[in-house]
Amino acid sequence: MAIVDLIMPKLGESIMEATILKWHKQPGDQVQMDETLLEIATDKVDSEVPSTAAGVVSEILFNVNDVVPIGTVIARIKTGAEETVAPKSTPVQPKLEVHQPHRETIAEVVSSHQTPNKPQTTNGSGNRFYSPLVLNIAASEGVSMTELENIPGTGNEGRVTKKDILQYVSERKSGTRSRQSEVASEPMVVPVSRVEQTNYQQQGTSNQLPTTYQGNVEIIEMDRMRKLIAEHMVRSKHTSPHVTSFVEADVTNLVLWRDKVKKEFEKREGTKITFTPLFIEAIVRCIKKFPLVNCSLDGDKIIIKKDINVGMATALPSGNLIVPVIRNADQLNLVGLTKQVNSLADNARNNKLRPEDTQGGTFTLTNVGTFGSLMGTPIINQPQVAILAVGAIKKRPVVIETPAGDSIAIRHMMYLSMSYDHRIVDGSLGATFLTAVAKELENFNGDREY
């Protein structure tokens, strides 16, 4: 008999952990190759994990709702093949070797916790990278940057993970972690941190007390996805200083063109043409002119993305929101964009999105006009630096300037707004880019072919 380890799969470059939602098999159950063994969830989508071998589930190492790092062994399957001649277990062996240093790192972390006065040497430089989530937790718990630098990380390349920072905060509050080394390194900051720590301890204590609500109320527990969205929005606000610019566009030519071609388009291409691919087409053209809005920040480094991957915020039947991504949108014509938009929107509403469908976005579009809003102030989808919102298209009387003089006409008008990270996108760039998108829509060629 041979034992094959089932490893938590990597679901995207930015995803480092996943939550177990449901086990479809229990120890002793028979499982076939590629049969769904469990369901997992990330902050992006829910996914099914298939079995990598056929046999009997011998051991399940994690429970439902456990958060498991990528690459961790989560279950073991006993196969019918002999261990010495089992070809299916051979490919798994390199994965075990790859993650062996991870276990050694964890052992070093445990050792360092037992000897707090020992100097930390793992990634202690000022250039250490921290994810927005870690920085958000550190800020909310009163953990200074000096303390953060001294926390040993168990993540990739020694990075501090969510588990590391929460464990540190827990030990600090319980008094099991000494603060002598921190006092020596930042004598002026420690008193403030202690005050903040006391305040947060008091808040934590008060939050544990039963809460009473006045009047006739109904209490609804947030579902998992809503909790993730809430955390993502708060983290974005803590990470990026948001600035929002507004502009108005006359989209009459665009509206009339779509009305003219939509029936023929659906008959010829087998899918409906909405305004979304037309908006994305204009955004892509302007990103090529202003590539700095298509970037991210890593510390003090600006990472300009050469790929233009446009995310489109999509409302789900549950009321939650998800952002599937159109990859390489600049390489698609209008028909290609339309089919991608409709396919991703349908998959999102039917819970059929793959993990990679929500990964790698470099710029986001959200259509607040779908629900009747004239304009909005969207929150940046981290780690991007800008998000553009389009409002409802309304007919209004406006002044038309012509060589023969001014006149008043009924036109289709729309507000556009863009929130951007003021650390990298200044007001001049943000407003110029937004105006360029509006001009692209206003100058839409009503005689074009699709």
C-alpha positions, -999 to 999 in steps of 0.1 A, spaced: 0 0 0 12 36 -8 1 68 9 -4 99 -14 -5 133 2 -32 158 -10 -18 193 -9 -37 226 -8 -34 238 -44 -22 272 -54 -51 291 -68 -34 323 -79 -3 344 -75 -17 366 -47 -35 339 -28 -15 324 1 -43 306 20 -77 291 16 -106 282 39 -121 247 39 -158 249 33 -169 212 31 -154 177 30 -172 155 5 -153 124 18 -145 112 53 -117 88 65 -125 53 52 -144 65 22 -135 54 -13 -124 81 -37 -117 81 -75 -90 100 -94 -102 136 -101 -133 131 -79 -142 161 -58 -128 156 -23 -135 190 -7 -146 226 -14 -124 255 -5 -128 293 -5 -105 322 -10 -112 359 -9 -120 356 -46 -141 325 -54 -152 291 -41 -135 261 -57 -137 223 -57 -105 203 -51 -102 170 -69 -84 139 -56 -50 134 -71 -52 96 -66 -77 67 -65 -80 49 -32 -93 52 3 -91 84 24 -69 74 53 -66 108 71 -81 143 70 -58 168 87 -80 199 88 -116 207 98 -143 227 81 -136 265 85 -99 260 90 -77 285 72 -49 265 55 -17 279 38 -11 270 2 11 239 -2 1 224 31 -8 187 32 -46 186 40 -54 149 36 -38 115 29 -51 88 5 -42 52 7 -38 37 -27 -38 0 -37 -4 2 -54 29 -9 -38 50 20 -26 80 8 -45 63 8 -78 36 34 -73 40 58 -103 13 82 -91 31 90 -58 63 99 -76 51 133 -89 39 142 -54 74 137 -38 90 169 -51 61 189 -36 69 174 -2 106 183 -6 96 219 -16 76 224 15 100 208 39 119 241 45 85 256 54 83 232 83 118 241 93 108 278 93 79 270 116 102 252 139 125 283 140 96 305 148 86 284 177 122 284 189 123 322 186 91 326 206 107 306 234 138 329 234 125 364 228 158 381 237 176 363 208 181 388 179 159 381 149 178 377 117 151 366 92 141 394 69 147 421 94 156 448 69 137 480 64 128 469 28 107 440 41 73 436 23 40 435 41 6 427 26 -21 453 31 -40 429 53 -10 426 77 -5 463 78 -42 468 85 -41 444 114 -9 460 127 -25 495 126 -57 483 143 -38 465 171 -13 493 177 17 473 165 45 496 155 67 492 124 97 483 146 77 455 163 65 444 129 101 442 116 110 418 145 81 394 139 95 362 122 75 354 91 64 319 80 52 330 46 70 329 12 105 344 15 100 350 52 70 373 48 47 379 78 14 363 72 -20 370 87 -15 340 111 19 354 122 6 389 131 -25 375 149 -4 351 169 19 380 178 -10 401 189 -25 373 209 8 366 227 14 403 234 -21 407 249 -18 375 270 16 387 284 35 356 271 57 377 248 84 399 264 87 435 252 122 441 264 138 440 229 111 464 217 118 488 245 154 489 236 148 495 200 121 523 202 120 539 237 98 568 225 72 546 207 66 520 234 46 541 258 22 550 230 19 514 219 12 504 254 -16 529 257 -30 517 223 -27 481 235 -46 489 267 -73 506 247 -77 477 223 -77 452 252 -105 472 268 -123 473 235 -118 436 230 -132 430 265 -162 452 259 -169 435 226 -172 402 243 -200 414 266 -236 408 254 -249 436 233 -285 448 236 -304 466 208 -332 491 214 -365 488 196 -378 462 171 -347 448 153 -337 418 133 -301 405 136 -286 389 105 -252 373 105 -230 382 77 -223 354 53 -187 344 45 -185 364 13 -199 396 28 -173 393 56 -146 391 30 -159 420 10 -161 441 42 -125 432 51 -113 440 16 -130 474 16 -117 484 50 -82 472 40 -83 493 8 -92 524 27 -65 519 52 -39 512 24 -47 539 -2 -54 576 3 -85 578 -20 -92 608 -42 -122 608 -66 -125 630 -97 -158 635 -117 -165 643 -153 -196 644 -175 -198 629 -210 -223 632 -239 -227 596 -250 -254 602 -275 -235 588 -305 -227 557 -285 -263 551 -274 -277 556 -309 -251 533 -325 -259 505 -300 -296 509 -306 -290 506 -343 -268 475 -343 -279 455 -312 -305 432 -330 -281 425 -359 -252 420 -335 -271 394 -314 -283 376 -345 -248 375 -360 -227 369 -329 -251 349 -307 -248 373 -278 -261 407 -267 -240 438 -268 -242 459 -237 -225 492 -229 -199 475 -207 -176 463 -236 -179 498 -252 -167 514 -219 -139 489 -216 -128 496 -251 -125 533 -244 -107 527 -211 -81 504 -227 -73 531 -253 -67 556 -226 -46 533 -204 -22 530 -234 -18 567 -233 -15 569 -195 1 537 -183 7 549 -148 -29 542 -139 -23 506 -147 2 498 -119 6 488 -83 29 497 -54 54 475 -36 68 496 -8 84 525 -26 85 507 -59 60 514 -87 52 483 -107 38 493 -141 18 465 -156 24 459 -193 -7 436 -195 -40 454 -194 -64 432 -174 -97 449 -168 -118 438 -139 -156 444 -141 -175 446 -109 -205 422 -111 -235 420 -87 -245 385 -77 -281 374 -70 -272 373 -33 -264 410 -33 -227 404 -30 -201 417 -55 -174 399 -74 -148 412 -99 -141 388 -128 -111 399 -150 -109 403 -188 -73 394 -195 -53 412 -222 -83 434 -230 -62 454 -253 -58 424 -276 -96 419 -281 -118 436 -306 -154 447 -297 -169 413 -305 -142 395 -283 -148 420 -255 -185 415 -256 -183 377 -255 -158 379 -226 -180 403 -207 -212 382 -211 -194 349 -204 -178 361 -172 -210 378 -160 -230 347 -166 -205 325 -148 -204 348 -119 -241 348 -114 -242 310 -118 -213 304 -94 -192 289 -122 -161 312 -120 -127 296 -119 -101 310 -94 -81 324 -123 -111 343 -136 -107 368 -107 -69 370 -106 -44 395 -121 -67 425 -126 -48 458 -132 -77 483 -135 -114 480 -125 -146 493 -140 -178 494 -120 -212 504 -135 -232 521 -107 -257 532 -133 -271 497 -135 -290 503 -103 -300 539 -112 -272 559 -96 -260 590 -114 -225 587 -100 -205 570 -72 -172 571 -53 -159 536 -58 -133 520 -35 -100 509 -51 -97 471 -57 -63 464 -41 -35 462 -51 -46 483 -81 -43 521 -80 -75 532 -98 -112 523 -103 -136 540 -127 -174 542 -122 -200 550 -148 -234 563 -139 -268 560 -154 -273 574 -188 -300 601 -187 -316 624 -214 -311 660 -205 -313 694 -223 -277 706 -228 -261 735 -247 -245 725 -280 -218 747 -294 -217 749 -332 -199 773 -356 -233 788 -363 -239 795 -326 -251 778 -295 -283 758 -293 -301 736 -267 -307 699 -276 -318 667 -259 -287 646 -254 -278 613 -236 -256 624 -207 -235 603 -183 -213 610 -153 -180 592 -149 -160 591 -116 -126 576 -108 -111 569 -74 -73 567 -74 -45 561 -50 -30 596 -43 3 580 -33 11 574 -70 -17 591 -91 -18 628 -86 -49 649 -93 -36 661 -127 -30 626 -140 -63 613 -125 -84 641 -140 -65 640 -173 -71 602 -177 -107 605 -167 -113 633 -192 -96 613 -219 -120 584 -213 -150 608 -215 -137 622 -248 -133 587 -262 -170 581 -255 -181 614 -268 -162 610 -300 -176 576 -306 -179 569 -344 -216 563 -351 -208 549 -385 -183 522 -374 -185 485 -379 -184 462 -350 
